[in-house]
Each structure stands twice: as C-alpha cells, then as structure tokens.
Amino acid sequence: MKEIEIKKILVKYLLELDPKIVLGAEVPFKYGSRRADIMALSGEVATAYEIKGAGDTVDRLGYQVESYKEYFDFCYVVCEEDNLVQVRKSIGREVGIMLVSDSGIVQLRKSKLFKRHDKESLASTLTVKTLKEATNNKNLRSKHDLGLAFIAKSNLEMVRHLSRKELISKYEVVTDLLRRETKHVINSDDILTITRMPPKKLFLRA
C-alpha cells in the first residue's frame, strides 16, 4: 500500500475517533530536519504517527522514533501485516503499533506517554516572531540562537506549552477546512489540505 493510501485511512480513523482533533501531515520539527508523517493534537497532547508501508525499509525506524520521543507525547508506527515483524524488532515496547489494511486501522499496542522532552526540540517549531517576543532580545537574528536563548530562561513546561499552543494555532484552521470539505471519503487533496500551511488570512467558507 502506498504511503498516501495509508495516510487517507489513518486520517479518516482519527477524525472519527475525536471530532475535535487537530491534524497535520508532514509536520516539521527539529528546525525542519525531521517530519512527522501525521500529527494529531488533542488539546495540548501531541501524537506522532510514523508510516511504514510493506515496501518501506525500517533501517532508520529506531532513530526516527527517538526523535519523536523528544518532541511528542505519544508515538505510533502504522504498518501493514507484511512488515509487522520487522517493525516490532526495530522499536521498543514503549512505542505504539497500529496495523493498517483496506478495511481500516487496528491498534495492536498503545504508546506510553513520553515526558522527557527536549526543550530545544520543542522550541524549534516556534516562529522567529514568537521567539523574539519571548526572549525580548533584539540582537539575536538566527532562529537557532533565539531558540537557545529562550530555553535558557524557560522551564520545560513553559516551552512545551508555548510550542503546543503555536502548533494548534498553525493547524486548527486547515483541519476545520478539511472537516468542512470532507464527507465520508478522504482523498489525496484532503491530505494536501493539512500538509500545506494556510496563508495568514484564510477564511472558511460558510
């Protein structure tokens, strides 16, 4: 099954699971060096979904999962029956597993809650504008330096809260747009809707 097909099944599953969920696809973090295939936000709780279709390699899966644990609260690997054994061997028992097929999604193992987040990883998704306001430092220009200045003066809870708050702000509009345009079938354009960032002035059709 192609990745886009798995994404469509997963997004449909998540929308039906929680009517208030906020979704994103190909969500960048760690200053854009890493991306979550699908992200789900329920309040300030963020869950990452790493998709591994039957034809995908799992060689880097362990590394990918470790980076998720530094940023997200929960993490699931979504795979097919053909590569389930390889996925199980590549990740620890703290990571959740979901099995996907044409008939839908089945949760095989629940993800544990990850609390030891990395402050710099959390701060990496904040905008330069937010970081400048938080640090009140006009001399720093690079996002990386601003991020380091911010985490130096902030505790983990503060960094996590601001990071989650901004994620919600970024993706809730496109998720609402997805809900309005989607009835019972998720198509490729729907996935594109939650992949692209909306313009600053995006108004939902009445």
N, C-alpha and C positions, 0 to 999 in steps of 0.2 A: 504494500500500500504506500502511495506517495505521501510525503510529509503534509502537503496541503490537504489531502483527504483526511488524514488523522487530525489535523487542526480543526477541520469543519465538524468532525464528530465530537471532538473534545469541547469545542466552544458551545455547541448545542447542548451537550451534557451539563456544562457549568451554568449556562443560562437557565436551564430547567431546574437545577439544583438550588439556586439562590436568585430570586428576582431582583435583588438589589446589588448584585455583584458588579464590580468594575473590572473590565478586561483589557488586556493589551497583548499584541503579538510582536515578536522580535524586539523585546523591550531591552534597551541598552543599559548597562551599569558598569561599574569599574572604569569610568571615563570612556565608555564606549568600546572597551576591549572585549567585553563579554555581552552576550544577549540571551535573554530567556525566550524560548520558543513561544510559550504562552505564559502570561502572568495573570493572576486573579487576586483582586483586593476585596476583602470583606471587612469593612471598617478600615482599621489601620493594620490588619493582618494580611500579609502578602505571601502568596504561594506561587512557586515556580514549577512549571511543567516542562521537562526535557523530553522531546520526542525522539524515539529510536525505532524507525520502521524496520521491517525484516531485512532490508538491504543495506542498512546503515551499520557502520563499524562502531564498536563500543570501546575502542582502544583508549580514547580520551575521556570516557564517561566518568571515571573516578575523579579526574581533575575538574571536569565541568561541575560535578556535584559539590565538590569542596568550595568552589567559588560561589555557588548558590547559597550554601550554608552561612557564608559570611554576610549575606545581604537579605535573604528571605527568611520568613518564619517557618515555612514548610516547603518541602521539595518532593516532587513525584517524577518518576520516569514512566513515560507512557510508551508501551512497546506492543509488539504483536507476538502471537504464540511461537512463531518461528525463532525469535531471538530472546525469548524469556529466560532461558537457561543462562545465556551469556550475560544478560543484564543482571541477573541475580548474583553472578560471580564477580561482577565489576563494582558493585556498590555495597555499602554497609546496611545493616538491618534498620538503621535509623531513617533511611530514605524510603519513601512510599513507592509502591508499584501499581500501575494501572494497566490492564490488558485491554487492547482495542481490537475490534473486529467490525465487520459490516453491520452487525446488529447493535453495536453500541460500545459502552465502556463498563468494565467491571473492576472495582478496586480490590486488589489482591492483598495489599499491605498498606496500613496507614502510616503516614510520615510522622515522625516525632517532631516536637516543637524545638526549633533552634533558637537559642537565646544568646549565644556568644557571637554576636555580630561584630563586624569590623567597622569602626567608626569612619575610616577613610572610604571604605566601600560604600557605606550609606550616604556619605556626603558627596560622593562622585556624581550622583544624579541630580543634585541641586543645581539650579541655574546660577550663572555668574551674578545676576542681579540679586538673587536671594543671598548668596554668599557674601556679597559686598555689604548688604544691609545687616547681615548677622555679625560680620566682623567689624564693621564700621572702619574699615581700613581702605583708604583711597590710594595708597601707594602700591598695593599689590594688584597685578593685572592678570596673571595667568590663573586659570581655574584651579589648577593643581595647588598652587601656592595659597590661594584663597581657601581651598578645602582644608589644607593643613592648619592654617590659622584658625579656622572655625572649630575644628575638632580639638585643638589645643586648649580652647577656652570653654568647651562644652562637654557635658557628660553624655554617656551613651543614650540615655532615654531621650534627651533633648534632640540629639542628632537623628535618632530613629523617628521621633515624632515629626520633625520637620521634613524628613525625607519621605515618609509615608503621606503626609499632607500634600506635598507637591506632586507625588505620583497620582493621587486621587484627582487633583486639580487637572493634571495633564490628560487623564484617560476617561474621566466620567462623561465628558461631552460626546466623545466618539462611541462610547458604549451605549449611551442613550440613543444616539443616532442609529446604531446597529439594531437596537430593540425596535425602534420605530419602523425600520425598513425591512425587518425580518419577520416572517410569519412562522412557518413551521420547518422551513428548509434553509440551511446555512450554505451559501455558495462562496466561491473564491473572492468575489467582490466584498463580501461581508468581512472576510479575514483581512482584506486590504484596508477596510474602514478602520479597524482597530490597530493597524500597523502604522499607518501614517499619522503624523501629528497634525491636529487641526490648526488652521490659521487662528490668530488671536481673536478675530471677530467671526465666530461661527454661530449661526443662529439655527436652531432646529425648526424644521417645518411644522406648522400647526396641524 
